[in-house]
Amino acid sequence: MKRKTIWWIAMAIYLFVIFRITVFRSGFSFENLFGGTLNLSLFAEYMRFAQNGSWRVFLYYFLGNIICFIPFGALLCRDKKTGAAGAFITALLFSVVIEILQFVFGTGVTEIDDVILNTCGSMIGYYLVRRITD
């Protein structure tokens, strides 16, 4: 099988899994359109977790948002035409799309924090693969 085919299959599987986890999870329905919650306070929930001593919850969400997007950046890096700026913009837009869909379908909290952490995770994946393959 050609490498490009494997790359596309891996990307399709990753996208299916990430959309299943973030948007099309339990509670998804067309009856709850635009029923999501919007939180634009930068890292306010994380600070609340830290102040309450909920370190497991803090780490779960903080690291989870980063770790879940490392594969996206790694897959972006496999496309040799995508430079760092292109990977950053693609990762940022991908995360924004997920957050908008969560709001539209009411399946999560739309947070600017998630966009930042998801993009950071993607760039970590991008640079890890770039470092290994160069």
C-alpha positions as CSV (number, residue, x, y, z in Angstrom):
1,M,0.0,0.0,0.0
2,K,1.3,3.4,-0.9
3,R,2.4,5.7,2.0
4,K,0.0,8.4,0.9
5,T,-2.9,6.0,1.1
6,I,-1.8,4.9,4.6
7,W,-1.6,8.6,5.5
8,W,-5.1,9.3,4.3
9,I,-6.5,6.2,6.1
10,A,-4.8,7.3,9.3
11,M,-6.1,10.8,9.0
12,A,-9.7,9.6,8.4
13,I,-9.5,7.2,11.4
14,Y,-8.1,10.0,13.6
15,L,-10.8,12.5,12.4
16,F,-13.6,9.9,13.0
17,V,-12.3,9.2,16.6
18,I,-11.7,12.9,17.5
19,F,-15.2,14.0,16.2
20,R,-16.8,11.0,18.1
21,I,-15.1,12.1,21.3
22,T,-15.7,15.8,21.0
23,V,-18.9,16.4,19.0
24,F,-20.8,13.3,18.2
25,R,-20.8,11.8,21.7
26,S,-23.6,10.9,24.0
27,G,-26.1,13.7,24.2
28,F,-25.7,14.5,20.5
29,S,-29.0,15.4,18.9
30,F,-30.5,17.7,16.4
31,E,-33.1,18.7,19.0
32,N,-30.6,20.7,21.0
33,L,-29.3,22.9,18.3
34,F,-27.3,25.9,19.6
35,G,-27.8,24.5,23.1
36,G,-24.1,24.5,23.9
37,T,-22.4,26.5,26.6
38,L,-19.9,29.3,25.7
39,N,-17.0,30.1,28.0
40,L,-14.6,32.8,26.8
41,S,-12.9,33.4,30.1
42,L,-9.3,32.4,29.6
43,F,-8.5,29.3,31.7
44,A,-11.2,30.2,34.3
45,E,-12.3,26.6,34.7
46,Y,-8.8,25.3,35.1
47,M,-8.1,27.9,37.8
48,R,-11.3,26.8,39.6
49,F,-10.1,23.2,39.5
50,A,-6.8,24.2,40.9
51,Q,-8.3,26.4,43.6
52,N,-10.6,23.5,44.7
53,G,-7.7,21.1,44.8
54,S,-9.2,19.0,41.9
55,W,-5.8,18.3,40.4
56,R,-6.8,15.1,38.7
57,V,-9.6,16.8,36.9
58,F,-7.3,19.7,36.1
59,L,-4.7,17.4,34.6
60,Y,-7.3,15.3,32.8
61,Y,-8.7,18.2,30.9
62,F,-5.5,20.2,30.5
63,L,-3.3,17.3,29.4
64,G,-6.2,15.6,27.6
65,N,-6.7,18.6,25.3
66,I,-3.0,18.6,24.4
67,I,-2.5,14.8,24.1
68,C,-5.6,14.2,22.0
69,F,-4.3,16.6,19.3
70,I,-0.7,15.4,19.1
71,P,-1.6,12.8,16.5
72,F,-3.3,15.6,14.4
73,G,0.0,17.5,14.2
74,A,2.0,14.4,13.6
75,L,-0.3,13.5,10.7
76,L,0.0,17.1,9.3
77,C,3.7,16.8,9.4
78,R,3.6,13.7,7.2
79,D,2.3,15.9,4.4
80,K,5.7,17.3,3.3
81,K,4.0,20.3,1.7
82,T,2.7,21.6,5.0
83,G,5.1,23.9,6.8
84,A,5.0,25.0,10.4
85,A,2.8,28.0,9.6
86,G,0.4,25.9,7.6
87,A,0.2,23.3,10.3
88,F,-0.5,26.0,12.9
89,I,-3.3,27.5,10.9
90,T,-4.8,24.1,10.0
91,A,-4.7,23.0,13.7
92,L,-6.2,26.3,14.9
93,L,-9.0,26.2,12.3
94,F,-9.7,22.5,13.1
95,S,-10.0,23.2,16.8
96,V,-12.3,26.2,16.1
97,V,-14.5,24.0,14.0
98,I,-14.8,21.4,16.8
99,E,-15.6,24.1,19.3
100,I,-18.3,25.6,17.0
101,L,-19.8,22.2,16.4
102,Q,-19.9,21.5,20.2
103,F,-21.8,24.7,20.6
104,V,-24.2,24.1,17.7
105,F,-25.1,20.6,18.8
106,G,-25.0,21.3,22.5
107,T,-22.5,18.5,23.2
108,G,-19.8,20.4,25.1
109,V,-18.6,23.6,26.5
110,T,-17.1,25.9,23.8
111,E,-14.0,27.3,25.3
112,I,-11.1,29.4,24.0
113,D,-8.9,27.3,26.3
114,D,-9.6,24.2,24.3
115,V,-8.6,26.0,21.1
116,I,-5.3,27.1,22.6
117,L,-4.5,23.7,24.1
118,N,-5.6,21.7,21.1
119,T,-3.5,23.9,18.8
120,C,-0.5,23.5,21.2
121,G,-1.0,19.7,21.1
122,S,-1.1,19.7,17.3
123,M,2.1,21.7,17.1
124,I,3.9,19.4,19.6
125,G,2.9,16.5,17.3
126,Y,4.1,18.4,14.3
127,Y,7.5,19.3,15.8
128,L,8.0,15.8,17.3
129,V,7.6,14.2,13.9
130,R,9.6,16.9,12.1
131,R,12.4,16.4,14.7
132,I,12.4,12.6,14.3
133,T,12.2,12.6,10.5
134,D,14.8,15.4,9.8
